[in-house]
Amino acid sequence: VPAAWQRPYLNVFKHFRVEEWKRSAREGDVAAFTDPRLKGTVYRIRGSIPGSSYLQLPRTGTQSLGLTGRYLYLLFRPMPRKHFVVHLDVTTEEKQVVRISFSTLFKEFKSTATWLQFPFVCGAAEGSARAPRHELLGDAPTDVRWTCLVLDLCSILSLYLNRHYSHLKSIKLCSSLLVKNICTSDLVFDPGMTFSEARQAELPCHGLAPMPREMAFPVPKGEKWHDLYDYIRFPSEGSKVPKDSIQKSCPGPVAAPDNPIQQQPVALTSAVRDRLSLIQEITSPKAVSASWRR
């Protein structure tokens, strides 16, 4: 159960005052700038080698963030034609530290008792031309979107390692990517939902809520969130079979666990079908190399 100061969500960058660099660390080409489209501060992390430029929370490895929220929200955009890596160190109830990593550099899922490594598939933005297969797995395409990535840390540890989640220890964001913010919560936020819609449907009672305003991407009047940005939830809603990559499945609203509200059928574009086809190939059952080490 989250501490009172972490409810209903915690704005990580704001709480730890990232801009002061006293409780966080940066290495290499890391800079803050005001993004006119997002109407706020964005952190740019870039470099030819992912490990050479990074933003890290907390400042040292001996410290811990101590964040207990089940869901981690990362608002980011991979840099076109570049690779990125993100490392999350989480602590289990058994006091074991497990690293959860995802990257466009990874070609296949790998696992040990202390490290889970997931390929991240950017794919092409909705409405774009049919994407060549080589663009689906690898560096980000030129039309890559700002993305709201939701990681269910509790389910990841349970599905892949049969472990119980305790708290988030540290975050390390490596080049090349842009990051707007990070937050943790026990609620499932739907960025495409308005506050009035949520109140009318009494969705907060089901653990589903609109994205907090300070964490939201701006949506111009007359536009729809899901037409402008990508939403990725991992593991996907209702998933009981481990998936071996992080990727967008299909556009549309989210549903909270055990929420009676059902998603409406969504017509898939050719780009999305391509991604799904490729994911089925790279996630087909195969032996995970026992020789792979951290």
N, C-alpha and C positions, 0 to 999 in steps of 0.2 A: 504494500500500500504506500503510495507516494507521501512524502512529508507535506505538511500544509503549504509550505513555501513553493512546492512544485505543482500545486493545483490551481486551476484546471489544466494548465499547461505551463511550461517554462520556456521562455525566450532565451536560448542559450547564449547567443552573442551579446544580448543586452545585459543579462544577469552577470556574466563574467567579464563585461566591459572589454570586449575584444579590441576595440580601437585604442585602448591605453597600453596594450601589450605588457601588462604587469602579471596577469594570471593566464596569459596565453603566450605562445612562442611562434615566431615566423623565421623562415630560412629561405634565402634566395630571393627571387623576384615575386614579392607579395606586396600588393598595393591596394588601397581603398580609393574608390572614386564614386561620384554620384552618377547613377544611371538615369538618364532622362525618361526612358520608357517605363522603368520600374518605379521611378519617383522616389529613390532612396539610395542608401549606401550599398555598394556591392564590392566584394573582395575578389580581386583578380590574382590567381596563382598560376604562373606560367614558367616554363623552363623546358629545355630539350630533354632532360632526364627527370622523370616524375619524382624520384626521391630527393632531388637537389633543391626543389622549391616546395615548401609546404607551410600550412597553418596548423598549429597543434594546440589542443586543449586537453588537460591543463598544461601548464608551462613545463613541468618535469614529469618523468616517468614514475617518480615515487609518490606523486599526488594522485588523487582520484576525483572525478567529477561527482560521483555519488548520486547520479540521476536514476531514479527508479521507474520512470514512466515506461510503459510497455512499448509504445510506438515512438520511433525517431523519425522526424520530418526533416528532410534535407531539400532546401530550395536552391537549385543550382542549374547551371548550363555548361555542358562540356564545350570546350573550344573546338570549332570546326577544324577538321583534318589533324587533330591532336589526340593524344591519349591522356587518361587521368587514372589515378588510383586513390581509393579512400580506405582507410583502416579504422575499424572500431574495435576497441578492446572492451569486452564485457566480462563481468564477474558472475559466476554461477552461485547458487545457494551452497554448493559444495566448496566454495572459495577458490575455484579454478578459474584462471583468467583465460578467456578464449578470444582469439582475434578473428573478426569477421571482415574480410576484404572483398572489394569488388572493383573491377577495372575493365576498360576496353582493351587492355593488353592481354588479359587472360583468354585463352582459347578454349579451355574446358574447365569444368568444376573439379576442384581438388580438396581433399579433406584429411585432417589428422585429428587427434583428440583435442588439440589446442588451436587449430587454425582452419577456417572455412574460407575458400577462395572461389568467388563467383564471377563468371564473365558478365560484363554489362553490355547489353546490345542497344545501341542508340537507334539504329534504323533511320528511315527517312520520315519527315514530318507528314502529317495527314494531307491528302490532296496533291502530293507531289507525284511526279512520274514514277513509273514502276522502277524500283531500286535494284541495281545489279546486286547479285548475291554477295560479292566481295565487300559491298558497302554496309551490309547488315551486321557483319561481325568484324570488329576492328575499330579504327579511329572514327571519330564523329563526322557525320556528313555536314555539308555546308549549311543545310537548312535545319540543323538541330535546334530544338526548342528549349526554352526555360522549362524546367521539370520540377514537379513536386514528387519526391520519392519518399514513400512511407515504408519503413522497415518494422515489421512486427518481431522485435527482438526475442520475445518470449517464445513465439512459434518457431523461429529459426533454430534456437538452441534445442527445443523439444524435438523438432522434426529431424534434424541432422545429427544431433549428438545425444539425444535423450537426456538432456540436462535441464535444470530449472534456473530460469533467469533471476538474478538478484539486482544488479545495477550496471549502469554504463560507467566505465572507468575512464576512458579517454577517446579522443577523436583526432585523426590526423588526415587532413585534406591535402593531397599532393597534386602537382601540376599534371595536366593543364585544364583549368576550369574556372568558372565564375560562380561565386556563392553569395546568395542574398542573406540567408539566415538558416538556423537550425533550431528546432524545438522538440521537446519531449512531452508526452501526455499519455493518459490512459484512455483518451477519447479518440474516436475515428473522425477526423475532420474531412468534410467534403468541400473542396475549394469552389465547386460550381454551385453551391447552395447559398441562398440568401438567408439573412437572419429572420426575416418575416416568414419565409417558407418553413424554416426550422421550428419556429414558435407555433405555427398553425398545425403542423403535423406532430408536435410534441416529441420531436426526434431526440432531444437531449436525454429523454428518459430511456432511450434505447442505446445510449452510448455513442450516438452519432450527432455531430454538430457542425455548423459552418466554420470555415477557417477563420481564426481570430484576425481582426483587421490588420494588426501590426505584422502578421505573418503572410498576408495575402498578396498575390500578384494583382496589379490593377487591371480592371476590365472596362474598356470604354463603353459608354452608353450604347445600347443596341447590340453589343457583342456578347458572345457566350464564352465562358472560361475555357471549356474543353475544345473550342475552335482555335484558341490561341496558345494553349500550353499543354504539356503532357503530364499525365498523372500515372504513377506506377506504384502499385502496392505489392509488397513482397513479404512472405508468400502471398499468392493471390487469394482472394476471398474464398473461403471454404476449402482451400487446398489441404488435402490429407496425404498427398503423394509428393515427396520432395522434388522440387524443380532445380535444375542445374544451371540456371542463368537468370539474371535480372533483366526484364524487358517489359515494354508496354504490350498489354494484350489487346485491349480494344478501348475506344473512347467511351465516355458515358459516366453516369453517376455511380457512386460507391454505395455499398450496403454494409451496415454494421453487423458484427457477429450476432447471430440469432435474431436479426431484425426482420420482422415480417414483411417489410417493404421489399419488393422484388425489382431488379433492374429490368429496364425495357430492352428488347432485342435491338442490337445495333448492327447496321450494315457495315461490313468490313471493306476498307479500300484495298486495292491490290498491294499497296506497300505494307499494310498490316498483315495481309495474308502471306506475303513473302516472309515476313518476320516470324510468323507463327510456324510456317513450314520449316524454316531453318532451325528454329528452336526445337521442334520435334526431333530433328536429326541429331542435334548436338546434345540433347538430353535423353536420348534413348539409353536403356540400361547397358552399362558396361562397367568393367572392373575399374575401380579407382586404384591407382598405383600406390602400393603400400610403401614404396621407396621414397615417395615425395616427402620432403621435410621442410620445416619452417626456415 
